């Protein structure tokens, strides 16, 4: 099964540890290619992003509706196995859950969770969406198609972006959004990660303006991993695309430097 993989190589001296970026629901590898992949490559990191099966240009050996989180974990494992060294895995949103489960059993140099699915699951988020957009939520559940949740630029901005991001950028990003696996969404409710099985350094970050996962949920996830959450002022859910993306990236770079000194 062919997976879309985008890699940016450093022009000069490279760091020993590669970075592997895992996107969240409704997205694909493109979301990392806008800013993060070139930026981290400029800092010397071999930077790779994959599109999970059924996303972007990646194939899928089953219906997207019935794809599970464990399938996405297998995708990450297959790409990580092709890297020269165990990577630091960076997961966003649903990709944060994929990252957490991957780290339970696979070798890695560390993990970064950006606006990640919380350790206690996505039930609170589900209830918030159902209360705010009951028609879209009902349609998504009746059709096993999560696209109605983000089906307009207005809904996409509300879910992912801050108010100061220009409308033309929102429109461009919106064109890349797609549906998401319904059973993977159910896994976000019921397949909870096991932090006690993760033995690598962890960085847990959230956005001050995130409407998907609250700062309290991010902080609880950080506590579960024995660390302190980093909440980025002015950042919305799509921390790698929104107006504060460089602040997010620079904080990750500081953390990478700190663990390389261990």
WOQUI-V509561 format. One record per residue. N is the residue number from 1. RES is the residue in one small letter. PSI is psi in whole degrees, 0 to 359 (* if undefined). OMEGA is omega as a letter, one per 30 degrees, with the letter a starting at -180 (* if undefined). Layout:
BEGIN
n:res:psi:omega
N:RES:PSI:OMEGA
N:RES:PSI:OMEGA
END
This chain:
BEGIN
n:res:psi:omega
1:x:125:a
2:x:130:l
3:x:137:l
4:x:126:l
5:x:129:l
6:x:126:a
7:x:136:l
8:x:124:a
9:x:142:l
10:x:146:l
11:x:329:a
12:x:224:a
13:x:139:a
14:x:149:l
15:x:157:a
16:x:329:a
17:x:124:l
18:x:164:l
19:x:137:l
20:x:120:a
21:x:133:a
22:x:117:a
23:x:169:l
24:x:190:a
25:x:145:l
26:x:357:a
27:x:186:l
28:x:189:a
29:x:336:a
30:x:328:a
31:x:335:l
32:x:334:a
33:x:342:l
34:x:314:a
35:x:308:a
36:x:313:a
37:x:309:l
38:x:324:a
39:x:314:a
40:x:328:l
41:x:323:l
42:x:334:l
43:x:5:l
44:x:5:a
45:x:129:l
46:x:118:a
47:x:119:a
48:x:137:l
49:x:142:l
50:x:154:l
51:x:119:l
52:x:155:a
53:x:137:a
54:x:4:a
55:x:150:l
56:x:233:a
57:x:12:a
58:x:143:l
59:x:171:l
60:x:135:a
61:x:10:l
62:x:178:l
63:x:141:l
64:x:324:a
65:x:328:a
66:x:11:l
67:x:143:a
68:x:166:l
69:x:323:l
70:x:330:l
71:x:318:l
72:x:321:l
73:x:318:l
74:x:323:l
75:x:314:l
76:x:317:a
77:x:321:a
78:x:322:l
79:x:318:l
80:x:325:a
81:x:339:a
82:x:352:a
83:x:158:a
84:x:328:a
85:x:158:l
86:x:131:a
87:x:167:l
88:x:123:a
89:x:126:a
90:x:115:a
91:x:136:l
92:x:132:l
93:x:239:l
94:x:324:l
95:x:337:l
96:x:322:l
97:x:315:l
98:x:316:l
99:x:315:a
100:x:316:a
101:x:321:l
102:x:315:a
103:x:343:l
104:x:330:a
105:x:352:a
106:x:152:l
107:x:142:l
108:x:160:l
109:x:343:a
110:x:175:l
111:x:141:l
112:x:126:l
113:x:118:l
114:x:117:a
115:x:49:a
116:x:152:l
117:x:127:a
118:x:162:l
119:x:337:l
120:x:8:l
121:x:176:a
122:x:21:a
123:x:316:a
124:x:320:l
125:x:316:l
126:x:316:l
127:x:323:l
128:x:316:l
129:x:318:a
130:x:322:a
131:x:325:a
132:x:325:a
133:x:68:a
134:x:324:a
135:x:312:l
136:x:321:a
137:x:316:l
138:x:316:l
139:x:317:l
140:x:319:a
141:x:325:l
142:x:328:a
143:x:356:a
144:x:40:a
145:x:114:a
146:x:358:a
147:x:324:a
148:x:336:a
149:x:332:a
150:x:28:a
151:x:358:l
152:x:157:l
153:x:326:l
154:x:315:l
155:x:322:l
156:x:316:l
157:x:314:a
158:x:320:a
159:x:320:a
160:x:335:a
161:x:158:l
162:x:164:a
163:x:338:a
164:x:358:l
165:x:127:a
166:x:145:a
167:x:326:a
168:x:329:l
169:x:318:l
170:x:314:a
171:x:321:l
172:x:313:l
173:x:320:a
174:x:323:a
175:x:340:a
176:x:346:a
177:x:153:a
178:x:180:l
179:x:172:l
180:x:156:a
181:x:126:a
182:x:318:a
183:x:330:l
184:x:322:l
185:x:317:l
186:x:323:l
187:x:327:l
188:x:338:l
189:x:323:a
190:x:341:l
191:x:86:a
192:x:142:l
193:x:163:a
194:x:85:a
195:x:330:a
196:x:342:l
197:x:355:a
198:x:124:a
199:x:19:a
200:x:160:l
201:x:143:a
202:x:139:l
203:x:126:a
204:x:119:a
205:x:149:l
206:x:166:l
207:x:138:l
208:x:326:a
209:x:14:a
210:x:126:l
211:x:356:l
212:x:304:l
213:x:128:a
214:x:161:l
215:x:327:l
216:x:322:l
217:x:321:l
218:x:316:a
219:x:322:l
220:x:322:l
221:x:317:l
222:x:316:l
223:x:319:l
224:x:332:l
225:x:11:l
226:x:31:l
227:x:182:a
228:x:132:a
229:x:146:l
230:x:113:l
231:x:120:a
232:x:118:l
233:x:137:l
234:x:1:a
235:x:137:l
236:x:192:a
237:x:314:a
238:x:77:a
239:x:336:a
240:x:351:a
241:x:335:a
242:x:179:a
243:x:338:a
244:x:21:a
245:x:321:a
246:x:326:l
247:x:320:l
248:x:312:a
249:x:318:a
250:x:326:l
251:x:324:l
252:x:319:l
253:x:318:l
254:x:317:l
255:x:319:l
256:x:319:l
257:x:323:a
258:x:322:a
259:x:336:l
260:x:339:l
261:x:353:a
262:x:*:*
END
